[in-house]
Amino acid sequence: MNEKYRMLPAVGKLLQHPTIKEWQKEYPLSKISQAAAKLIDEMRDRIAELLPEEFEQEAVLNKLKANLDNELEPNLKRVINATGVVLHTNLGRALLSEDAVNMVAQVARSYNNLELNLDTGKRGSRYSHVEELICELTGAEAALVVNNNASAVLLVLRELGSGGEVIVSRGELVEIGGSFRVSEVMKESKAQLVEVGTTNKTHLYDYEDHVTEHTKLLMKVHTSNYRIVGFTKSVESEELVSLGRKTDIPVYEDLGSGMLYDLKSIGVGDEPTVQEVVKAGVDVVSFSGDKLLGGPQAGIIVGRKKYIDRIKKNQLNRALRVDKFTVAALQATLLHYVKEEYTKIPTLRMIMGTEDSMLEKANLLAEQIKAVSNSIEVEVQPGFSQIGGGALPLEQMPTYVVALSFADTTIARAVELMREASYPIMPRVSKEQILLDVRTIADEEFSEVVISIKEIIEKTTTREV
Ligand SMILES: *Cc1c(COP(=O)(O)O)cnc(C)c1O
């Protein structure tokens, strides 16, 4: 054992190796030295299990380089989404269109007129670049954009509900991902929540019976991520609007996803579009930018000018303001809607993908995988994709998946190896197989999927057998 301790390299000596000079072109010496000390500490801790060759200078240097590369590469990485869940919150939700990506890159690289009116030379508003487009698309009088829909809800409640009562149906007291609860946001905004109705049924008279002189807002929340089915009743936006008009109380609807393109028209879901909700007369409507809209993370608030103007002036609005990347990406996305270029928006393109085109894609991917190894079973099967992102939870879109069975490893291990591969893959898992849903895999990613699978096959058939 003592002899093994003597074989441990000294940090100082290691750092004198000529190759370290080379590395300094890439990494600062302080970082190399820190990583070397850490590596030698680790070797000391595991000394009993180390093989003699692991003490050789070359081996130590190789390990050190690998550790440095690993530590200093960005750990926010691309992941291939093979789950078939189009809006996967863990995987970053909506993908941006090419135009949106280019706009973001452009404002990142260059100065721009974010807050400059190029006609007058005077200070402009960062929101002007998107507000008009939002109004045009939704039919609303006015619009405002904030950091995300959660902050939109907080801001609206703070301005229109604080110090008074806000009536909400018990069936709509949603909790969404990241433990965002309507009831908790209500507390944060200093509004008093008045729950009416029951879990499965709420009638208009439930709201009516609870209107008092303290009522400041009638709120409707879209039950994005769940559905109550069976013996149910909820109050339609129109009905709530009629009560709002009668009592002179504004109506606010948190739409959650916020759809601008009517998916009902292609047989997907039963959600109202933002336009429909605005048309129903709802005074204030809020929704996300990166769910069904297919843009950047943002919270969009639309509605009557008199309320939007008040919300804009709330101090909290400044704290929730969006940055130039959001403005750039949102503008590019909204322009696709104005120009009716729906398939340029990746979220919509993936949702619109037909069963036939999925079959064609799945066959292509299966062929490419089969070509690299015959030690893996590859089969194309029908399946279902989901929209995700807490939108349309019951919607099942027919798709095709490439089902893989690795010969010499468990499903759990194969899934782990998929995450660790050069191009990490998040698959769907069934009882006995790993499923790659082609709906959410871009054609350009096929070759990467193949490389990663090849790696996994090599690992499982050589080292682990
Ligand atoms: C998703 C969602 C939110 C939060 O939106 P983010 O943009 O994720 O902050 C709020 N309310 C409902 C009903 C939602 O579905």
The ligand as a Gaussian input file, in Angstrom:
#p B3LYP/6-31G(d) Opt

LIG

0 1
 C      -48.772000      27.038000     -18.144000
 C      -49.779000      27.811000     -17.388000
 C      -49.412000      28.936000     -16.633000
 C      -47.991000      29.381000     -16.523000
 O      -47.454000      29.760000     -17.716000
 P      -45.860000      29.911000     -17.878000
 O      -45.726000      30.617000     -19.169000
 O      -45.305000      28.542000     -17.846000
 O      -45.399000      30.735000     -16.735000
 C      -50.390000      29.601000     -15.941000
 N      -51.680000      29.197000     -15.985000
 C      -52.063000      28.125000     -16.701000
 C      -53.508000      27.737000     -16.697000
 C      -51.139000      27.400000     -17.428000
 O      -51.517000      26.328000     -18.133000

